[in-house]
Amino acid sequence: MRIIHCVSSLQVGGAEKCVKNLVSRQKDKGLDVSVLSFGNKDDAFQQSIESENVDVINVNGNIILRLFKLIIVLLKYSSIHIHSPAVIKAFAPIFPLLLFKNTIYTIHGEVEPPISFLRGSHKIASIYLDKIFAVSEPIKAGIFQRYGWHSSIVEVVKNGVEVAEAPHRVGHGEKLNLCTVSRLVPLKNIEQLIVNFAAKKAHEFSHLHVYGNGPELEKLTTLTERLAMSPFVTFHGAVLDEKSIYEDKDLLLINSTTEGLPMSLLEAMARGIPALSTDVGDIGAVINSGENGYIYDRNDMNTWLKHLNNLNGERKELKEMGEKAYRFIANNYSIDSVSMLYESYYS
């Protein structure tokens, strides 16, 4: 059994992180696994994957060269695991080849290219796909609107993460270390977070760490300077080493207007770091508010502050929430169990 995971790129993102985790676990188990990417060799996760002795095959060039290389590569593999709608479109001209392969498709995100760009290629894909997965119930529910597929053909499989050996010790510092980990794009709503961090004086008892790059970086750094928050807000850029991101953090902040199921949420909770998040996407299925974290409605920054103040004042509660978050992820989102499910379909 030879497996190849197919992605549009290996830049930093939730789908790409999931592929990285899957490939790492499957390689450790002795499976013959590779990655096909339409991105560049210098994409953030490519070096990390290659460092584990996993082949990454880049497919670039004009359309004729790409199609020729795709055929040559895919002929070598028995199981093809697609992780991007852009890959579905790229595979449309060679779909007869895929009729003779075991091909599965995982849909990772709710925000995708325009529907007209995708419907035709997904109609073709329905002919050759052997199994379709979505990483959350909201994504599954939107399948018909996006592709015309009935949701009954889609199975939900959770994203998987590495679980720490033991939960981190949170809340032991004088000030809380807060963090956001995401692409800096409008739907993550980091601007509102920084504005309220300043206006509601959360900086008096905490420090905000912002991880990630994106088109809003300059805007957000300028805003931070204008609000005189530079001593209290640190922009770290895109950091791939999860250990360095989370090792001294007390609370993850998510203020998105829309989400599927953020990998950063699973990664933080898998280390015993609870989250304070907007109630969007499938986040409410992971955070039991008041138990292993807190959720609040979009734009309700008064409730956001109430929860933040409570966690700062009740450090024992923060620690207990972190421990419950850790146990929940260990029991439900371990990369081992997710990989085993996929492996049953590869074979």
C-alpha positions as CSV (number, residue, x, y, z in Angstrom):
1,M,0.0,0.0,0.0
2,R,1.5,3.3,-1.1
3,I,-0.2,6.5,0.1
4,I,0.1,10.0,-1.3
5,H,-1.4,13.1,0.3
6,C,-2.3,15.9,-2.2
7,V,-2.4,19.6,-1.3
8,S,-2.5,22.9,-3.1
9,S,0.5,24.1,-1.1
10,L,2.4,23.5,2.1
11,Q,2.0,27.0,3.4
12,V,0.9,27.5,7.0
13,G,-2.8,26.6,7.4
14,G,-5.1,24.2,9.1
15,A,-5.4,21.7,6.3
16,E,-1.6,21.7,5.8
17,K,-1.0,21.3,9.5
18,C,-3.4,18.3,9.5
19,V,-1.5,16.7,6.6
20,K,1.8,17.3,8.4
21,N,0.5,15.6,11.5
22,L,-0.9,12.7,9.5
23,V,2.2,12.1,7.4
24,S,4.4,12.2,10.6
25,R,2.3,9.6,12.3
26,Q,1.9,7.4,9.3
27,K,5.7,7.5,8.7
28,D,6.3,6.6,12.3
29,K,4.1,3.6,11.8
30,G,6.2,2.4,8.8
31,L,3.7,3.2,6.1
32,D,4.9,4.1,2.6
33,V,3.7,7.7,2.5
34,S,4.5,10.8,0.3
35,V,3.1,14.3,-0.4
36,L,2.2,15.9,-3.7
37,S,2.1,19.7,-3.6
38,F,1.2,22.3,-6.2
39,G,3.1,24.9,-4.1
40,N,6.7,25.9,-3.9
41,K,9.7,24.1,-2.4
42,D,10.1,26.9,0.1
43,D,6.6,26.6,1.5
44,A,6.7,26.6,5.3
45,F,5.8,23.0,6.0
46,Q,7.7,21.4,3.2
47,Q,11.1,21.4,4.9
48,S,9.5,20.1,8.1
49,I,7.9,17.2,6.3
50,E,11.0,16.4,4.3
51,S,13.1,16.4,7.5
52,E,11.1,13.2,8.5
53,N,12.4,11.5,5.3
54,V,9.0,11.9,3.6
55,D,9.2,12.6,-0.2
56,V,7.4,15.8,-1.2
57,I,6.8,16.1,-5.0
58,N,6.2,19.6,-6.3
59,V,4.1,19.9,-9.5
60,N,4.6,23.2,-11.2
61,G,5.0,24.6,-14.7
62,N,2.6,25.0,-17.6
63,I,-0.6,22.9,-17.7
64,I,0.7,20.3,-20.2
65,L,3.8,19.6,-18.0
66,R,1.7,19.5,-14.8
67,L,-0.7,17.0,-16.2
68,F,2.1,14.8,-17.6
69,K,3.9,14.8,-14.2
70,L,0.7,14.1,-12.3
71,I,0.0,11.0,-14.4
72,I,3.6,9.8,-13.9
73,V,3.4,10.4,-10.1
74,L,-0.1,9.1,-9.4
75,L,0.5,5.8,-11.3
76,K,2.9,4.8,-8.5
77,Y,0.4,5.0,-5.7
78,S,-2.5,2.8,-4.7
79,S,-4.2,5.3,-2.3
80,I,-4.6,9.0,-3.1
81,H,-5.8,11.3,-0.3
82,I,-6.9,14.8,-1.5
83,H,-7.0,17.7,1.0
84,S,-7.9,20.7,-1.2
85,P,-10.7,21.7,-3.6
86,A,-8.0,23.2,-5.8
87,V,-6.5,19.7,-6.1
88,I,-9.9,18.4,-7.2
89,K,-9.9,21.0,-10.0
90,A,-6.4,20.2,-11.0
91,F,-7.2,16.4,-11.2
92,A,-10.3,16.9,-13.4
93,P,-8.5,16.4,-16.8
94,I,-6.9,13.1,-15.6
95,F,-10.0,11.7,-13.8
96,P,-10.0,8.4,-15.8
97,L,-6.7,7.4,-14.1
98,L,-8.3,8.0,-10.7
99,L,-11.1,5.5,-11.5
100,F,-8.5,2.8,-10.9
101,K,-7.2,4.2,-7.6
102,N,-8.5,4.2,-4.1
103,T,-9.2,8.0,-3.8
104,I,-10.5,9.8,-0.7
105,Y,-11.2,13.5,-0.1
106,T,-11.1,15.4,3.1
107,I,-12.8,18.8,3.1
108,H,-11.1,21.0,5.7
109,G,-12.5,24.5,5.4
110,E,-15.7,26.5,5.2
111,V,-14.1,29.4,3.2
112,E,-13.2,28.3,-0.3
113,P,-12.9,29.7,-3.8
114,P,-16.1,30.8,-5.6
115,I,-18.6,28.0,-6.1
116,S,-18.6,28.4,-9.9
117,F,-14.9,27.7,-9.9
118,L,-15.5,24.4,-8.1
119,R,-18.8,22.8,-9.0
120,G,-17.8,21.4,-12.4
121,S,-14.6,19.7,-11.1
122,H,-16.5,18.4,-8.1
123,K,-19.2,16.9,-10.3
124,I,-16.5,15.0,-12.1
125,A,-14.9,14.0,-8.8
126,S,-18.1,12.4,-7.6
127,I,-17.4,9.7,-10.3
128,Y,-14.0,8.6,-8.9
129,L,-14.0,9.4,-5.2
130,D,-14.3,6.3,-3.0
131,K,-14.9,8.2,0.2
132,I,-15.6,11.8,1.3
133,F,-14.8,13.3,4.7
134,A,-15.4,16.7,6.4
135,V,-13.6,17.8,9.5
136,S,-16.7,19.2,11.2
137,E,-20.5,19.0,11.1
138,P,-21.0,22.6,9.8
139,I,-18.7,21.8,6.9
140,K,-20.7,18.6,6.2
141,A,-23.9,20.6,6.3
142,G,-22.7,23.0,3.7
143,I,-21.7,20.3,1.1
144,F,-25.0,20.5,-0.9
145,Q,-24.9,24.2,-1.3
146,R,-21.3,24.2,-2.4
147,Y,-21.0,21.2,-4.6
148,G,-24.5,19.7,-5.0
149,W,-23.5,16.6,-3.1
150,H,-25.9,15.1,-0.6
151,S,-24.5,15.4,2.9
152,S,-25.4,11.7,3.6
153,I,-22.3,10.6,1.5
154,V,-20.0,12.6,3.8
155,E,-18.5,11.3,7.0
156,V,-17.2,13.6,9.7
157,V,-13.6,12.8,10.8
158,K,-12.0,15.1,13.4
159,N,-8.7,16.7,12.8
160,G,-6.0,15.1,14.9
161,V,-3.1,16.5,16.9
162,E,-0.2,15.3,18.9
163,V,-1.1,15.2,22.6
164,A,1.4,16.2,25.2
165,E,2.6,13.7,27.8
166,A,1.1,15.9,30.5
167,P,-0.8,19.2,30.7
168,H,1.2,22.4,31.0
169,R,1.2,24.3,34.2
170,V,-0.8,27.4,33.4
171,G,-1.6,30.6,35.4
172,H,1.6,30.5,37.6
173,G,3.0,33.9,36.3
174,E,2.2,37.3,37.7
175,K,0.6,38.2,34.3
176,L,-1.4,36.0,32.0
177,N,0.3,35.1,28.7
178,L,-2.4,35.2,26.1
179,C,-1.9,34.1,22.5
180,T,-3.6,34.1,19.1
181,V,-2.3,31.6,16.4
182,S,-3.7,32.2,12.9
183,R,-3.3,33.7,9.5
184,L,-3.7,37.5,9.9
185,V,-6.7,37.9,7.7
186,P,-10.0,39.8,8.3
187,L,-12.1,36.8,9.3
188,K,-9.8,36.2,12.3
189,N,-10.9,39.6,13.6
190,I,-7.6,40.3,15.4
191,E,-8.2,44.0,15.0
192,Q,-11.2,43.9,17.4
193,L,-9.2,41.9,19.8
194,I,-6.4,44.4,20.0
195,V,-8.8,47.4,20.2
196,N,-10.6,45.8,23.2
197,F,-7.3,44.6,24.8
198,A,-6.4,48.2,25.0
199,A,-9.8,49.8,25.7
200,K,-10.8,47.4,28.4
201,K,-7.3,47.6,30.0
202,A,-6.6,43.9,29.7
203,H,-3.0,44.8,29.3
204,E,-2.8,45.7,33.0
205,F,-2.9,42.0,33.9
206,S,-1.8,40.2,30.7
207,H,0.4,40.2,27.6
208,L,-0.9,39.4,24.1
209,H,1.3,37.3,21.8
210,V,0.2,37.3,18.1
211,Y,1.5,34.4,16.0
212,G,1.1,34.3,12.2
213,N,1.6,36.3,9.1
214,G,-0.9,37.6,6.5
215,P,-2.2,40.7,4.7
216,E,-3.3,42.4,7.9
217,L,0.1,42.3,9.6
218,E,1.1,45.9,8.8
219,K,-2.4,47.2,9.7
220,L,-2.4,45.4,13.0
221,T,1.2,46.5,14.0
222,T,0.3,50.1,13.1
223,L,-2.9,49.9,15.2
224,T,-0.9,48.5,18.1
225,E,1.5,51.4,18.0
226,R,-1.3,54.0,17.7
227,L,-3.0,52.6,20.8
228,A,0.4,52.6,22.7
229,M,0.1,48.9,23.1
230,S,3.5,47.9,21.7
231,P,4.9,47.1,25.2
232,F,2.0,44.7,25.8
233,V,1.5,43.1,22.4
234,T,4.2,41.1,20.6
235,F,4.0,40.0,17.0
236,H,6.1,36.9,16.4
237,G,5.3,36.2,12.7
238,A,4.8,32.7,11.5
239,V,6.3,30.2,13.9
240,L,6.3,26.5,12.9
241,D,7.6,25.1,16.2
242,E,4.5,24.4,18.3
243,K,6.5,23.9,21.4
244,S,8.0,27.5,21.2
245,I,4.5,28.9,20.7
246,Y,2.7,27.2,23.6
247,E,5.3,26.4,26.2
248,D,4.7,29.5,28.4
249,K,1.2,30.4,27.4
250,D,-1.9,30.4,29.7
251,L,-4.8,31.0,27.4
252,L,-5.6,30.9,23.7
253,L,-7.8,33.6,22.2
254,I,-9.9,33.1,19.1
255,N,-12.1,36.0,17.9
256,S,-13.0,34.7,14.4
257,T,-16.2,35.7,12.6
258,T,-16.2,32.3,10.9
259,E,-14.3,29.0,11.4
260,G,-14.4,25.3,10.7
261,L,-12.4,23.8,13.6
262,P,-9.2,25.7,14.2
263,M,-6.0,23.5,14.5
264,S,-4.7,26.1,17.0
265,L,-7.6,25.3,19.3
266,L,-6.8,21.6,19.3
267,E,-3.1,22.2,19.7
268,A,-3.5,24.5,22.7
269,M,-6.0,22.2,24.5
270,A,-3.8,19.2,23.8
271,R,-1.2,20.9,26.0
272,G,-3.6,21.8,28.8
273,I,-4.1,25.4,27.6
274,P,-7.8,26.4,27.6
275,A,-9.3,28.8,25.1
276,L,-11.6,31.9,25.1
277,S,-13.3,31.9,21.8
278,T,-16.2,33.2,19.7
279,D,-18.9,30.6,19.3
280,V,-18.5,29.9,15.5
281,G,-18.1,26.9,13.4
282,D,-17.6,23.7,15.3
283,I,-15.8,25.3,18.2
284,G,-18.8,24.8,20.5
285,A,-18.5,21.1,20.0
286,V,-15.0,21.2,21.6
287,I,-15.3,23.9,24.2
288,N,-17.9,23.2,26.9
289,S,-18.1,26.8,28.1
290,G,-17.3,27.1,31.8
291,E,-15.8,23.6,31.9
292,N,-12.8,23.4,29.6
293,G,-12.8,26.9,28.3
294,Y,-15.2,29.8,27.5
295,I,-17.1,30.8,24.4
296,Y,-18.9,34.1,23.7
297,D,-21.0,35.5,20.9
298,R,-19.4,37.5,18.1
299,N,-18.8,41.1,18.9
300,D,-19.8,40.6,22.6
301,M,-16.6,41.9,24.0
302,N,-18.1,42.7,27.4
303,T,-18.6,39.0,28.0
304,W,-15.1,38.4,26.6
305,L,-13.7,40.7,29.2
306,K,-15.8,39.1,32.0
307,H,-14.4,35.7,31.2
308,L,-10.9,37.1,30.9
309,N,-11.1,38.8,34.3
310,N,-12.6,35.7,35.9
311,L,-9.7,33.5,34.7
312,N,-7.1,36.1,35.8
313,G,-8.7,36.3,39.3
314,E,-9.3,32.6,39.6
315,R,-6.0,30.9,38.6
316,K,-7.1,27.6,40.2
317,E,-10.1,27.6,37.8
318,L,-7.8,28.3,34.9
319,K,-5.6,25.4,35.8
320,E,-8.6,23.0,36.2
321,M,-10.0,24.2,32.8
322,G,-6.6,23.4,31.2
323,E,-6.6,19.9,32.7
324,K,-10.1,19.2,31.4
325,A,-9.2,20.6,28.0
326,Y,-6.2,18.3,27.9
327,R,-8.3,15.2,28.8
328,F,-11.0,16.1,26.2
329,I,-8.5,16.3,23.4
330,A,-6.6,13.2,24.4
331,N,-9.9,11.2,24.4
332,N,-11.3,12.7,21.2
333,Y,-8.7,14.3,18.9
334,S,-5.6,12.2,19.1
335,I,-3.7,12.0,15.8
336,D,-3.3,8.2,16.4
337,S,-7.1,7.6,16.3
338,V,-7.6,9.9,13.3
339,S,-4.8,8.2,11.4
340,M,-6.2,4.7,12.1
341,L,-9.6,5.7,10.7
342,Y,-8.0,6.9,7.5
343,E,-5.8,3.8,7.2
344,S,-8.9,1.6,7.3
345,Y,-10.0,3.3,4.1
346,Y,-6.6,3.3,2.4
347,S,-6.6,-0.5,2.6
